[in-house]
């Protein structure tokens, strides 16, 4: 049983500018390199070209045997970006691309855009009436051009179930890892992130533009206290506890953690606890009550409340989605 096929759109007839190669490389890295020790088989990746001409500018032309017909046969379709003239100057997107995106969605494919790829999904009408995002430098243009789309410029990515959009650059990596987490579970996504030397999980609701994306030098004391908190999630931690351990006032700790991560201390703690609970449900047979205790989420009822609110499933249903995990294997699941 496969994690599914992923079709990545390459706008070859226009050319791939060198600055767009980053977004293109993200799905190729996440979905294209087999990870047999994590899930076997892994995703099946296909690069699908738009047209077959030579680029009319300084862009690169990528050779691939797959065309747009593959989109309708894929489980997931990813549009990493669209050419700058289509965003900045209103240059029309290839009509065959728009038609192929509509057909893929109608066939049941999960539709994903990274950065300016949202303009292609919006042009196809797939974002009408939905929340969506893109790189913050282009969200105003997206909202103006497609008024039926509920554009959220403040988040890293938006998961609308069968349609997902991300902001630019590293937010695209966050979204792709989120898809792995949905399909194969938190353990697999965390191990993959570790191999890629990136954070295991940044929630989609985290701020897209953070004034200080990394802690300043005098904030390096945050790393030890956050590592300590992750190692003691079974304890009833408070902001005052963490601030005291960091030798800061609660107000200073709050401000510096929010500047460094884009989220509040309490939300950060909740994200860590949910991640721990998911990992325990996937990899152990511990009773639900014990999972709640070890993750710091409390009773089974409280654990259920948080899972239903944030994941949309109960802990028991979540565990049943990973029947092979506790036996040493990791079969795919969609949660």
HELIX and SHEET records of a PDB file:
HELIX    1   1 UNK A   18  UNK A   20  5                                   3    
HELIX    2   2 UNK A   21  UNK A   32  1                                  12    
HELIX    3   3 UNK A   68  UNK A   73  5                                   6    
HELIX    4   4 UNK A   84  UNK A   88  1                                   5    
HELIX    5   5 UNK A   95  UNK A  106  1                                  12    
HELIX    6   6 UNK A  115  UNK A  117  5                                   3    
HELIX    7   7 UNK A  118  UNK A  123  1                                   6    
HELIX    8   8 UNK A  139  UNK A  145  1                                   7    
HELIX    9   9 UNK A  170  UNK A  184  1                                  15    
HELIX   10  10 UNK A  186  UNK A  195  1                                  10    
HELIX   11  11 UNK A  217  UNK A  219  5                                   3    
HELIX   12  12 UNK A  221  UNK A  231  1                                  11    
HELIX   13  13 UNK A  239  UNK A  245  1                                   7    
HELIX   14  14 UNK A  250  UNK A  261  1                                  12    
HELIX   15  15 UNK A  265  UNK A  283  1                                  19    
HELIX   16  16 UNK A  288  UNK A  295  1                                   8    
HELIX   17  17 UNK A  300  UNK A  310  1                                  11    
HELIX   18  18 UNK A  315  UNK A  320  1                                   6    
HELIX   19  19 UNK A  325  UNK A  327  5                                   3    
SHEET    1   A 6 UNK A  44  UNK A  49  0                                        
SHEET    2   A 6 UNK A   5  UNK A  10  1                                        
SHEET    3   A 6 UNK A  76  UNK A  79  1                                        
SHEET    4   A 6 UNK A 110  UNK A 113  1                                        
SHEET    5   A 6 UNK A 163  UNK A 166  1                                        
SHEET    6   A 6 UNK A 157  UNK A 159 -1                                        
SHEET    1   B 2 UNK A 131  UNK A 132  0                                        
SHEET    2   B 2 UNK A 150  UNK A 151  1                                        
END                                                                             
